[in-house]
Amino acid sequence: MNKLGLSIVGAAMVFAAGCVTEPSVAPSPVPPPGGRDTSRIEYERPKPLPDQSRHWEISEPPPPPFEDAPLVTQQTPEQGRFERAYREIGRPRITVFVNRTLEGEIVQSNEATRRNRDGYLRRGQYDEADAKSIDYEAIENILTDFLACQGAVEIMSPTMARQKLSDEQVKDLQSGKPRVLREVAQQLDADILVQVTARPTRQTQQGLEVRLVGEALNVKGGQQVGRAVVDIPPPLEKYALNKYTRFVARKLMNDMTQAWSTSSPFVGEAPRPPGDLPGK
C-alpha cells in the first residue's frame, strides 16, 4: 500500500474514534440548604392500633372494681389494720345476716336516707328459677369467714343468730325496719350488725345479674360504720360468689377500720374486756 492509502485509512480511523461517545449520566440534584435530600420521599411507620379486645360492649357487664382472685388461705390486704382497730375499740361483737329474698331491704342507719330503688327488677321481670338458685347461705358463710380473719375476730355464727331470733324478727330485719335493731341487740347481745342483700339488676341469657349490697351498723346507736356495693355477673356459681363476696368483705373491713380509728362508735359504753366474748 502506498503512502496515500495509508493516509486515507489513518484518517478514517481517527474519524471513527471521534464519533464514539461515552454514555450520559443524569446529574445528581444538589441538596438544598440544610442538607436534607428532597428527592427521597419518606413515610412514617404505621403506629399499632390500640387493643380493641378490652373494649366492653353495651350489653356486657362492667369489669369488677379490681382483679382479686381469692385463694382459700389468702389474707386480705385490709386484715392487719382491721384486726388492730378491732382490738383497740374493745373487740365488739359482730353478727352477719344475709337476706334470703330479692325483695328484701337493709335496715337504714340514723344518718342515711331511703335510697332510690330504681334500676332493680321487680317480681315477674326475672326468671324465678334463677332467683331460687342464689346460694344465700354460701354468701353468708363466705362473708363470715373473711371478716373472722382466721379466728382473730369473734363473729357470732349466722346460724346461731337466726335461731335466737323469732320468725317475726327475721321478717322485720329483712324488711329493713329500724325498730328491729333494738330487738337484735337484746336477743343477740351484738354490737355490730353486718347485713347483706342481693337485688336483681338484669336478666341475661347466662342468668340473673344481682347487686350485692352490704352495710355494717352499730346496733345500739344506729350509726353506719361500713358500706359496700358490687354487681355479680351471671352465672352465680361458687367461684363468682367467693370472688365478689370477698370484695364486699374488704370494703367493709376498710370502712369499719376508718370509723373505729377516727371516732368510737360505742360512745358512752365501756370497751368489752377480751374475755367477755361469745362462747367464753
Secondary structure, DSSP 8 states (H G I E B T S, - for coil): --HHHHHHHHHHHHHHHHH-------------TTS--TTS-----------GGG---TTS----SS-----TT---TTHHHHHHHHHHTT---EEEEE-SSTT------TT------TT---TTSS-HHHHHT--HHHHHHHHHHHHHTTTTS-EE-HHHHHHHS-HHHHHHHHTT-TTHHHHHHHHH--SEEEEEEEEEEEEETTEEEEEEEEEEEETTT--EEEEEEEEE-SS--HHHHHHHHHHHHHHHHHHHHHHHHHS-SSTTS----TT-STT-
